[in-house]
Amino acid sequence: MCKVTIEEDMAFEKGVKSSTLDLDTKVLTVAYNAKKTSPDKIRTRITKIGYNADSLKRDPKAYEKLPACCKDGAHQDDH
């Protein structure tokens, strides 16, 4: 669900062509048009969904709205 939440939301960010989240590494790979967006804008978008993005901290209100399966520690037993 986390993967779907992030990838679907990123599709609405202006300039983002595609995004893929690797749940094992927790790395989001984003292809984007540099004339329409930037890494900083993408990171900010991720924080507004409720996730940390590199050094930027997530929006606490958005985090609280995430399903329990998408919160910290939810995937620790998945390996």
N, CA, C and O atoms as a CHARMM CRD file, in Angstrom:
* protein
*
  316
    1    1 MET  N      0.82100  -1.18300   0.00000 PROA 1      0.00000
    2    1 MET  CA     0.00000   0.00000   0.00000 PROA 1      0.00000
    3    1 MET  C      0.87500   1.26100   0.00000 PROA 1      0.00000
    4    1 MET  O      0.53500   2.24400  -0.65700 PROA 1      0.00000
    5    2 CYS  N      1.98300   1.23900   0.72200 PROA 2      0.00000
    6    2 CYS  CA     2.87500   2.40700   0.77300 PROA 2      0.00000
    7    2 CYS  C      3.40000   2.73800  -0.62000 PROA 2      0.00000
    8    2 CYS  O      3.43200   3.89500  -1.04000 PROA 2      0.00000
    9    3 LYS  N      3.80600   1.69100  -1.31400 PROA 3      0.00000
   10    3 LYS  CA     4.34100   1.85900  -2.66700 PROA 3      0.00000
   11    3 LYS  C      3.31200   2.51700  -3.56800 PROA 3      0.00000
   12    3 LYS  O      3.63000   3.45400  -4.30000 PROA 3      0.00000
   13    4 VAL  N      2.09600   2.03600  -3.51800 PROA 4      0.00000
   14    4 VAL  CA     1.01800   2.58100  -4.34500 PROA 4      0.00000
   15    4 VAL  C      0.73100   4.03300  -3.95600 PROA 4      0.00000
   16    4 VAL  O      0.56500   4.88800  -4.82700 PROA 4      0.00000
   17    5 THR  N      0.67300   4.30900  -2.66400 PROA 5      0.00000
   18    5 THR  CA     0.39300   5.66200  -2.17500 PROA 5      0.00000
   19    5 THR  C      1.40800   6.65300  -2.71800 PROA 5      0.00000
   20    5 THR  O      1.03300   7.70000  -3.24600 PROA 5      0.00000
   21    6 ILE  N      2.66900   6.33700  -2.59500 PROA 6      0.00000
   22    6 ILE  CA     3.72100   7.25200  -3.04500 PROA 6      0.00000
   23    6 ILE  C      3.74200   7.36700  -4.56200 PROA 6      0.00000
   24    6 ILE  O      3.75800   8.47600  -5.09600 PROA 6      0.00000
   25    7 GLU  N      3.74400   6.25000  -5.25600 PROA 7      0.00000
   26    7 GLU  CA     3.84000   6.29100  -6.71500 PROA 7      0.00000
   27    7 GLU  C      2.63700   6.99100  -7.34000 PROA 7      0.00000
   28    7 GLU  O      2.79900   7.74800  -8.29700 PROA 7      0.00000
   29    8 GLU  N      1.44000   6.75400  -6.82100 PROA 8      0.00000
   30    8 GLU  CA     0.26200   7.42600  -7.37100 PROA 8      0.00000
   31    8 GLU  C      0.29900   8.92300  -7.09100 PROA 8      0.00000
   32    8 GLU  O     -0.04200   9.72000  -7.96600 PROA 8      0.00000
   33    9 ASP  N      0.70200   9.31500  -5.89900 PROA 9      0.00000
   34    9 ASP  CA     0.76500  10.73500  -5.57800 PROA 9      0.00000
   35    9 ASP  C      1.81900  11.44100  -6.41500 PROA 9      0.00000
   36    9 ASP  O      1.59800  12.56800  -6.85700 PROA 9      0.00000
   37   10 MET  N      2.94900  10.80700  -6.63800 PROA 10     0.00000
   38   10 MET  CA     4.01400  11.41700  -7.43100 PROA 10     0.00000
   39   10 MET  C      3.56900  11.66100  -8.87000 PROA 10     0.00000
   40   10 MET  O      4.08800  12.56000  -9.53100 PROA 10     0.00000
   41   11 ALA  N      2.62800  10.88200  -9.35700 PROA 11     0.00000
   42   11 ALA  CA     2.12600  11.06200 -10.71600 PROA 11     0.00000
   43   11 ALA  C      1.44600  12.42500 -10.87500 PROA 11     0.00000
   44   11 ALA  O      1.31500  12.92100 -11.99400 PROA 11     0.00000
   45   12 PHE  N      1.01400  13.03000  -9.77100 PROA 12     0.00000
   46   12 PHE  CA     0.34600  14.32100  -9.82700 PROA 12     0.00000
   47   12 PHE  C      1.31400  15.49800  -9.67500 PROA 12     0.00000
   48   12 PHE  O      0.91500  16.65300  -9.82400 PROA 12     0.00000
   49   13 GLU  N      2.57200  15.21000  -9.38200 PROA 13     0.00000
   50   13 GLU  CA     3.57400  16.27900  -9.27600 PROA 13     0.00000
   51   13 GLU  C      3.95100  16.72700 -10.68600 PROA 13     0.00000
   52   13 GLU  O      4.37800  15.91800 -11.51000 PROA 13     0.00000
   53   14 LYS  N      3.79300  18.00500 -10.95200 PROA 14     0.00000
   54   14 LYS  CA     4.09900  18.55600 -12.26800 PROA 14     0.00000
   55   14 LYS  C      5.54300  18.23400 -12.63900 PROA 14     0.00000
   56   14 LYS  O      6.46500  18.48800 -11.86400 PROA 14     0.00000
   57   15 GLY  N      5.72700  17.67800 -13.82400 PROA 15     0.00000
   58   15 GLY  CA     7.06000  17.36800 -14.32600 PROA 15     0.00000
   59   15 GLY  C      7.53800  15.95600 -14.04600 PROA 15     0.00000
   60   15 GLY  O      8.52000  15.51800 -14.64400 PROA 15     0.00000
   61   16 VAL  N      6.87800  15.23200 -13.15800 PROA 16     0.00000
   62   16 VAL  CA     7.29300  13.85800 -12.86500 PROA 16     0.00000
   63   16 VAL  C      6.78700  12.94900 -13.97400 PROA 16     0.00000
   64   16 VAL  O      5.59500  12.91700 -14.28100 PROA 16     0.00000
   65   17 LYS  N      7.70700  12.21900 -14.56100 PROA 17     0.00000
   66   17 LYS  CA     7.36600  11.30100 -15.64500 PROA 17     0.00000
   67   17 LYS  C      7.04200   9.91000 -15.10600 PROA 17     0.00000
   68   17 LYS  O      6.11700   9.25300 -15.58400 PROA 17     0.00000
   69   18 SER  N      7.80600   9.46400 -14.11100 PROA 18     0.00000
   70   18 SER  CA     7.56600   8.16000 -13.49400 PROA 18     0.00000
   71   18 SER  C      8.26800   8.10900 -12.14300 PROA 18     0.00000
   72   18 SER  O      9.19700   8.87100 -11.87500 PROA 18     0.00000
   73   19 SER  N      7.80100   7.19300 -11.30300 PROA 19     0.00000
   74   19 SER  CA     8.45600   6.96800 -10.01800 PROA 19     0.00000
   75   19 SER  C      8.28300   5.50500  -9.63200 PROA 19     0.00000
   76   19 SER  O      7.25400   4.88600  -9.90300 PROA 19     0.00000
   77   20 THR  N      9.31800   4.97100  -8.99400 PROA 20     0.00000
   78   20 THR  CA     9.29400   3.58400  -8.55300 PROA 20     0.00000
   79   20 THR  C      9.90800   3.51600  -7.16400 PROA 20     0.00000
   80   20 THR  O     11.03600   3.96100  -6.95000 PROA 20     0.00000
   81   21 LEU  N      9.16000   2.95600  -6.22700 PROA 21     0.00000
   82   21 LEU  CA     9.64700   2.79100  -4.86500 PROA 21     0.00000
   83   21 LEU  C     10.09800   1.36000  -4.65300 PROA 21     0.00000
   84   21 LEU  O      9.33700   0.42300  -4.89400 PROA 21     0.00000
   85   22 ASP  N     11.33000   1.18600  -4.20300 PROA 22     0.00000
   86   22 ASP  CA    11.85500  -0.12200  -3.83800 PROA 22     0.00000
   87   22 ASP  C     11.64200  -0.26400  -2.33500 PROA 22     0.00000
   88   22 ASP  O     12.31100   0.40800  -1.54900 PROA 22     0.00000
   89   23 LEU  N     10.72100  -1.12900  -1.93000 PROA 23     0.00000
   90   23 LEU  CA    10.39900  -1.28300  -0.50800 PROA 23     0.00000
   91   23 LEU  C     11.55200  -1.85900   0.30000 PROA 23     0.00000
   92   23 LEU  O     11.67700  -1.56100   1.48800 PROA 23     0.00000
   93   24 ASP  N     12.39300  -2.67400  -0.31400 PROA 24     0.00000
   94   24 ASP  CA    13.52400  -3.25700   0.41400 PROA 24     0.00000
   95   24 ASP  C     14.55600  -2.20700   0.79300 PROA 24     0.00000
   96   24 ASP  O     15.05100  -2.19200   1.92000 PROA 24     0.00000
   97   25 THR  N     14.87700  -1.33500  -0.14500 PROA 25     0.00000
   98   25 THR  CA    15.90400  -0.31400   0.09600 PROA 25     0.00000
   99   25 THR  C     15.31500   1.01000   0.57100 PROA 25     0.00000
  100   25 THR  O     16.03400   1.87900   1.06400 PROA 25     0.00000
  101   26 LYS  N     13.99100   1.15600   0.41800 PROA 26     0.00000
  102   26 LYS  CA    13.29500   2.40300   0.74400 PROA 26     0.00000
  103   26 LYS  C     13.81700   3.57200  -0.08900 PROA 26     0.00000
  104   26 LYS  O     13.91700   4.70300   0.38700 PROA 26     0.00000
  105   27 VAL  N     14.14800   3.26700  -1.34800 PROA 27     0.00000
  106   27 VAL  CA    14.64000   4.28100  -2.26900 PROA 27     0.00000
  107   27 VAL  C     13.57700   4.52500  -3.33400 PROA 27     0.00000
  108   27 VAL  O     13.08500   3.59500  -3.97300 PROA 27     0.00000
  109   28 LEU  N     13.23700   5.79800  -3.50800 PROA 28     0.00000
  110   28 LEU  CA    12.29700   6.19700  -4.54700 PROA 28     0.00000
  111   28 LEU  C     13.09400   6.73000  -5.72000 PROA 28     0.00000
  112   28 LEU  O     13.87100   7.67300  -5.57000 PROA 28     0.00000
  113   29 THR  N     12.90700   6.13600  -6.87900 PROA 29     0.00000
  114   29 THR  CA    13.56100   6.58600  -8.09800 PROA 29     0.00000
  115   29 THR  C     12.53300   7.36200  -8.91100 PROA 29     0.00000
  116   29 THR  O     11.44900   6.86000  -9.20800 PROA 29     0.00000
  117   30 VAL  N     12.89300   8.60300  -9.26600 PROA 30     0.00000
  118   30 VAL  CA    11.95900   9.48200  -9.96700 PROA 30     0.00000
  119   30 VAL  C     12.58400   9.98300 -11.26100 PROA 30     0.00000
  120   30 VAL  O     13.69200  10.52000 -11.25800 PROA 30     0.00000
  121   31 ALA  N     11.86900   9.80500 -12.36600 PROA 31     0.00000
  122   31 ALA  CA    12.25100  10.40700 -13.64100 PROA 31     0.00000
  123   31 ALA  C     11.40200  11.66200 -13.78600 PROA 31     0.00000
  124   31 ALA  O     10.18000  11.60700 -13.65600 PROA 31     0.00000
  125   32 TYR  N     12.04700  12.79000 -14.05600 PROA 32     0.00000
  126   32 TYR  CA    11.30600  14.04200 -14.10900 PROA 32     0.00000
  127   32 TYR  C     11.90500  14.99900 -15.13400 PROA 32     0.00000
  128   32 TYR  O     13.04900  14.84400 -15.56300 PROA 32     0.00000
  129   33 ASN  N     11.10900  15.98400 -15.51200 PROA 33     0.00000
  130   33 ASN  CA    11.53200  17.04200 -16.41300 PROA 33     0.00000
  131   33 ASN  C     12.09300  18.16400 -15.55500 PROA 33     0.00000
  132   33 ASN  O     11.35000  18.79200 -14.80000 PROA 33     0.00000
  133   34 ALA  N     13.38500  18.42600 -15.65800 PROA 34     0.00000
  134   34 ALA  CA    14.05200  19.43000 -14.83100 PROA 34     0.00000
  135   34 ALA  C     13.56300  20.85500 -15.11100 PROA 34     0.00000
  136   34 ALA  O     13.81400  21.76000 -14.31400 PROA 34     0.00000
  137   35 LYS  N     12.87900  21.05900 -16.21600 PROA 35     0.00000
  138   35 LYS  CA    12.33200  22.38900 -16.51200 PROA 35     0.00000
  139   35 LYS  C     11.02700  22.63500 -15.76300 PROA 35     0.00000
  140   35 LYS  O     10.59000  23.77900 -15.63900 PROA 35     0.00000
  141   36 LYS  N     10.40200  21.57100 -15.26300 PROA 36     0.00000
  142   36 LYS  CA     9.10200  21.69600 -14.60500 PROA 36     0.00000
  143   36 LYS  C      9.12800  21.43500 -13.10700 PROA 36     0.00000
  144   36 LYS  O      8.22300  21.86900 -12.39300 PROA 36     0.00000
  145   37 THR  N     10.14500  20.73600 -12.61600 PROA 37     0.00000
  146   37 THR  CA    10.23500  20.44100 -11.18300 PROA 37     0.00000
  147   37 THR  C     11.70100  20.26900 -10.80400 PROA 37     0.00000
  148   37 THR  O     12.59300  20.37100 -11.64700 PROA 37     0.00000
  149   38 SER  N     11.93000  20.01100  -9.54100 PROA 38     0.00000
  150   38 SER  CA    13.30500  19.85800  -9.05600 PROA 38     0.00000
  151   38 SER  C     13.32400  18.81200  -7.94200 PROA 38     0.00000
  152   38 SER  O     12.27500  18.45100  -7.40700 PROA 38     0.00000
  153   39 PRO  N     14.51500  18.32800  -7.59600 PROA 39     0.00000
  154   39 PRO  CA    14.59100  17.37800  -6.48600 PROA 39     0.00000
  155   39 PRO  C     14.00700  17.94900  -5.19300 PROA 39     0.00000
  156   39 PRO  O     13.37100  17.21700  -4.43400 PROA 39     0.00000
  157   40 ASP  N     14.20800  19.23000  -4.92900 PROA 40     0.00000
  158   40 ASP  CA    13.65400  19.83800  -3.71300 PROA 40     0.00000
  159   40 ASP  C     12.12400  19.82900  -3.71800 PROA 40     0.00000
  160   40 ASP  O     11.50200  19.56200  -2.68900 PROA 40     0.00000
  161   41 LYS  N     11.52600  20.11500  -4.85500 PROA 41     0.00000
  162   41 LYS  CA    10.05700  20.09300  -4.94800 PROA 41     0.00000
  163   41 LYS  C      9.53200  18.66900  -4.76300 PROA 41     0.00000
  164   41 LYS  O      8.49500  18.45300  -4.13400 PROA 41     0.00000
  165   42 ILE  N     10.26000  17.70700  -5.31700 PROA 42     0.00000
  166   42 ILE  CA     9.85600  16.31000  -5.19000 PROA 42     0.00000
  167   42 ILE  C      9.96200  15.87100  -3.72500 PROA 42     0.00000
  168   42 ILE  O      9.06500  15.20300  -3.20900 PROA 42     0.00000
  169   43 ARG  N     11.04700  16.24300  -3.06500 PROA 43     0.00000
  170   43 ARG  CA    11.20400  15.90300  -1.65100 PROA 43     0.00000
  171   43 ARG  C     10.08200  16.52800  -0.81600 PROA 43     0.00000
  172   43 ARG  O      9.52800  15.88000   0.07100 PROA 43     0.00000
  173   44 THR  N      9.75700  17.77300  -1.10000 PROA 44     0.00000
  174   44 THR  CA     8.67800  18.44600  -0.37200 PROA 44     0.00000
  175   44 THR  C      7.35600  17.72900  -0.58200 PROA 44     0.00000
  176   44 THR  O      6.58000  17.56900   0.36000 PROA 44     0.00000
  177   45 ARG  N      7.09800  17.30300  -1.79000 PROA 45     0.00000
  178   45 ARG  CA     5.86500  16.56500  -2.09100 PROA 45     0.00000
  179   45 ARG  C      5.79400  15.28900  -1.25400 PROA 45     0.00000
  180   45 ARG  O      4.73800  14.95100  -0.71800 PROA 45     0.00000
  181   46 ILE  N      6.91400  14.58900  -1.14500 PROA 46     0.00000
  182   46 ILE  CA     6.95300  13.34200  -0.37000 PROA 46     0.00000
  183   46 ILE  C      6.63900  13.61500   1.09900 PROA 46     0.00000
  184   46 ILE  O      5.92100  12.84200   1.73400 PROA 46     0.00000
  185   47 THR  N      7.17400  14.71200   1.64100 PROA 47     0.00000
  186   47 THR  CA     6.89600  15.03600   3.04800 PROA 47     0.00000
  187   47 THR  C      5.42500  15.35500   3.26000 PROA 47     0.00000
  188   47 THR  O      4.87900  15.08600   4.32900 PROA 47     0.00000
  189   48 LYS  N      4.78500  15.92200   2.25500 PROA 48     0.00000
  190   48 LYS  CA     3.36200  16.26700   2.36800 PROA 48     0.00000
  191   48 LYS  C      2.46400  15.03600   2.28100 PROA 48     0.00000
  192   48 LYS  O      1.29300  15.08700   2.65600 PROA 48     0.00000
  193   49 ILE  N      3.02300  13.92700   1.78300 PROA 49     0.00000
  194   49 ILE  CA     2.28600  12.65900   1.75800 PROA 49     0.00000
  195   49 ILE  C      2.35600  12.00800   3.14000 PROA 49     0.00000
  196   49 ILE  O      1.47200  11.24400   3.52900 PROA 49     0.00000
  197   50 GLY  N      3.44100  12.33100   3.88300 PROA 50     0.00000
  198   50 GLY  CA     3.59700  11.76100   5.22200 PROA 50     0.00000
  199   50 GLY  C      4.87200  10.98300   5.43400 PROA 50     0.00000
  200   50 GLY  O      5.00400  10.26200   6.42300 PROA 50     0.00000
  201   51 TYR  N      5.81800  11.11900   4.51300 PROA 51     0.00000
  202   51 TYR  CA     7.07200  10.37600   4.59200 PROA 51     0.00000
  203   51 TYR  C      8.25900  11.31700   4.70800 PROA 51     0.00000
  204   51 TYR  O      8.19300  12.46300   4.26200 PROA 51     0.00000
  205   52 ASN  N      9.34600  10.83800   5.30500 PROA 52     0.00000
  206   52 ASN  CA    10.60000  11.58800   5.31300 PROA 52     0.00000
  207   52 ASN  C     11.21200  11.51200   3.92100 PROA 52     0.00000
  208   52 ASN  O     11.05700  10.51400   3.21900 PROA 52     0.00000
  209   53 ALA  N     11.90700  12.57100   3.53000 PROA 53     0.00000
  210   53 ALA  CA    12.56900  12.60500   2.22800 PROA 53     0.00000
  211   53 ALA  C     13.97600  13.14800   2.42300 PROA 53     0.00000
  212   53 ALA  O     14.18100  14.35700   2.52600 PROA 53     0.00000
  213   54 ASP  N     14.93300  12.24500   2.47400 PROA 54     0.00000
  214   54 ASP  CA    16.31500  12.60700   2.76600 PROA 54     0.00000
  215   54 ASP  C     16.35100  13.37100   4.08400 PROA 54     0.00000
  216   54 ASP  O     15.93400  12.82800   5.10700 PROA 54     0.00000
  217   55 SER  N     16.83100  14.60500   4.09700 PROA 55     0.00000
  218   55 SER  CA    16.93800  15.35100   5.35500 PROA 55     0.00000
  219   55 SER  C     15.64200  16.07000   5.73800 PROA 55     0.00000
  220   55 SER  O     15.54200  16.61300   6.83800 PROA 55     0.00000
  221   56 LEU  N     14.65800  16.07900   4.85100 PROA 56     0.00000
  222   56 LEU  CA    13.38200  16.73600   5.15400 PROA 56     0.00000
  223   56 LEU  C     12.48200  15.79900   5.95200 PROA 56     0.00000
  224   56 LEU  O     12.33200  14.62500   5.61100 PROA 56     0.00000
  225   57 LYS  N     11.89200  16.32400   7.00500 PROA 57     0.00000
  226   57 LYS  CA    11.01600  15.52500   7.86400 PROA 57     0.00000
  227   57 LYS  C      9.57800  15.56600   7.34700 PROA 57     0.00000
  228   57 LYS  O      9.12700  16.57400   6.80200 PROA 57     0.00000
  229   58 ARG  N      8.88600  14.47600   7.52600 PROA 58     0.00000
  230   58 ARG  CA     7.50200  14.33600   7.07300 PROA 58     0.00000
  231   58 ARG  C      6.57200  15.30700   7.80500 PROA 58     0.00000
  232   58 ARG  O      6.86300  15.76700   8.90900 PROA 58     0.00000
  233   59 ASP  N      5.45600  15.59800   7.15900 PROA 59     0.00000
  234   59 ASP  CA     4.40200  16.39800   7.77000 PROA 59     0.00000
  235   59 ASP  C      3.68800  15.50100   8.78300 PROA 59     0.00000
  236   59 ASP  O      3.13900  14.46800   8.40200 PROA 59     0.00000
  237   60 PRO  N      3.68600  15.87700  10.07200 PROA 60     0.00000
  238   60 PRO  CA     3.08600  15.01000  11.10100 PROA 60     0.00000
  239   60 PRO  C      1.60400  14.73600  10.87900 PROA 60     0.00000
  240   60 PRO  O      1.13600  13.63300  11.16100 PROA 60     0.00000
  241   61 LYS  N      0.86500  15.70800  10.38300 PROA 61     0.00000
  242   61 LYS  CA    -0.57300  15.50700  10.14200 PROA 61     0.00000
  243   61 LYS  C     -0.79200  14.51300   9.00400 PROA 61     0.00000
  244   61 LYS  O     -1.68900  13.67400   9.08000 PROA 61     0.00000
  245   62 ALA  N      0.01700  14.60200   7.95800 PROA 62     0.00000
  246   62 ALA  CA    -0.09600  13.66600   6.84300 PROA 62     0.00000
  247   62 ALA  C      0.29100  12.26200   7.29200 PROA 62     0.00000
  248   62 ALA  O     -0.33100  11.28100   6.88300 PROA 62     0.00000
  249   63 TYR  N      1.32000  12.16700   8.13400 PROA 63     0.00000
  250   63 TYR  CA     1.75400  10.86800   8.64300 PROA 63     0.00000
  251   63 TYR  C      0.63100  10.19200   9.42900 PROA 63     0.00000
  252   63 TYR  O      0.41300   8.99000   9.27800 PROA 63     0.00000
  253   64 GLU  N     -0.06400  10.92700  10.24300 PROA 64     0.00000
  254   64 GLU  CA    -1.15200  10.36600  11.04600 PROA 64     0.00000
  255   64 GLU  C     -2.28300   9.82400  10.17700 PROA 64     0.00000
  256   64 GLU  O     -3.00200   8.91900  10.60000 PROA 64     0.00000
  257   65 LYS  N     -2.44900  10.35500   8.98900 PROA 65     0.00000
  258   65 LYS  CA    -3.51300   9.91400   8.08200 PROA 65     0.00000
  259   65 LYS  C     -3.14000   8.65700   7.30100 PROA 65     0.00000
  260   65 LYS  O     -4.00400   8.03200   6.68600 PROA 65     0.00000
  261   66 LEU  N     -1.85100   8.28000   7.31900 PROA 66     0.00000
  262   66 LEU  CA    -1.43100   7.07900   6.59800 PROA 66     0.00000
  263   66 LEU  C     -2.01300   5.83200   7.25100 PROA 66     0.00000
  264   66 LEU  O     -2.21500   5.80800   8.46500 PROA 66     0.00000
  265   67 PRO  N     -2.28500   4.79700   6.45800 PROA 67     0.00000
  266   67 PRO  CA    -2.72700   3.52500   7.03700 PROA 67     0.00000
  267   67 PRO  C     -1.63100   2.96900   7.94600 PROA 67     0.00000
  268   67 PRO  O     -0.45300   3.25900   7.73800 PROA 67     0.00000
  269   68 ALA  N     -1.99600   2.18700   8.93400 PROA 68     0.00000
  270   68 ALA  CA    -1.04200   1.61900   9.89100 PROA 68     0.00000
  271   68 ALA  C      0.07400   0.85100   9.18500 PROA 68     0.00000
  272   68 ALA  O      1.21500   0.84700   9.64600 PROA 68     0.00000
  273   69 CYS  N     -0.25200   0.20700   8.07600 PROA 69     0.00000
  274   69 CYS  CA     0.75500  -0.58600   7.36300 PROA 69     0.00000
  275   69 CYS  C      1.83500   0.27500   6.71500 PROA 69     0.00000
  276   69 CYS  O      2.87200  -0.24300   6.30300 PROA 69     0.00000
  277   70 CYS  N      1.60500   1.57500   6.62200 PROA 70     0.00000
  278   70 CYS  CA     2.56500   2.47900   5.99000 PROA 70     0.00000
  279   70 CYS  C      3.36600   3.29000   7.00500 PROA 70     0.00000
  280   70 CYS  O      4.13200   4.17600   6.62600 PROA 70     0.00000
  281   71 LYS  N      3.19300   2.99400   8.27600 PROA 71     0.00000
  282   71 LYS  CA     3.90400   3.75600   9.31400 PROA 71     0.00000
  283   71 LYS  C      5.18300   3.03700   9.72600 PROA 71     0.00000
  284   71 LYS  O      5.38800   1.86700   9.40400 PROA 71     0.00000
  285   72 ASP  N      6.03600   3.75800  10.44400 PROA 72     0.00000
  286   72 ASP  CA     7.33900   3.23600  10.87300 PROA 72     0.00000
  287   72 ASP  C      7.21500   1.84900  11.51000 PROA 72     0.00000
  288   72 ASP  O      6.35300   1.61100  12.35600 PROA 72     0.00000
  289   73 GLY  N      8.09700   0.94300  11.08200 PROA 73     0.00000
  290   73 GLY  CA     8.15100  -0.38000  11.67100 PROA 73     0.00000
  291   73 GLY  C      7.15400  -1.37800  11.11100 PROA 73     0.00000
  292   73 GLY  O      7.21800  -2.56000  11.44900 PROA 73     0.00000
  293   74 ALA  N      6.25200  -0.94500  10.28200 PROA 74     0.00000
  294   74 ALA  CA     5.20300  -1.84800   9.77800 PROA 74     0.00000
  295   74 ALA  C      5.75000  -2.96200   8.90500 PROA 74     0.00000
  296   74 ALA  O      5.14900  -4.03400   8.83700 PROA 74     0.00000
  297   75 HSD  N      6.85800  -2.74200   8.24200 PROA 75     0.00000
  298   75 HSD  CA     7.39100  -3.74700   7.30500 PROA 75     0.00000
  299   75 HSD  C      8.58900  -4.49700   7.84500 PROA 75     0.00000
  300   75 HSD  O      9.25400  -5.20000   7.08400 PROA 75     0.00000
  301   76 GLN  N      8.88900  -4.38100   9.10900 PROA 76     0.00000
  302   76 GLN  CA    10.06200  -5.03900   9.66100 PROA 76     0.00000
  303   76 GLN  C      9.98900  -6.54800   9.58100 PROA 76     0.00000
  304   76 GLN  O     11.02800  -7.19600   9.45100 PROA 76     0.00000
  305   77 ASP  N      8.82500  -7.12600   9.65100 PROA 77     0.00000
  306   77 ASP  CA     8.68100  -8.57600   9.61900 PROA 77     0.00000
  307   77 ASP  C      8.47500  -9.11200   8.21400 PROA 77     0.00000
  308   77 ASP  O      8.29200 -10.31600   8.03700 PROA 77     0.00000
  309   78 ASP  N      8.50200  -8.23700   7.20300 PROA 78     0.00000
  310   78 ASP  CA     8.24700  -8.65600   5.83200 PROA 78     0.00000
  311   78 ASP  C      9.43100  -9.38700   5.18900 PROA 78     0.00000
  312   78 ASP  O      9.26700  -9.98500   4.12500 PROA 78     0.00000
  313   79 HSD  N     10.61900  -9.35300   5.80700 PROA 79     0.00000
  314   79 HSD  CA    11.80100  -9.93600   5.17100 PROA 79     0.00000
  315   79 HSD  C     11.96000 -11.38300   5.55000 PROA 79     0.00000
  316   79 HSD  O     12.90400 -12.03700   5.10600 PROA 79     0.00000
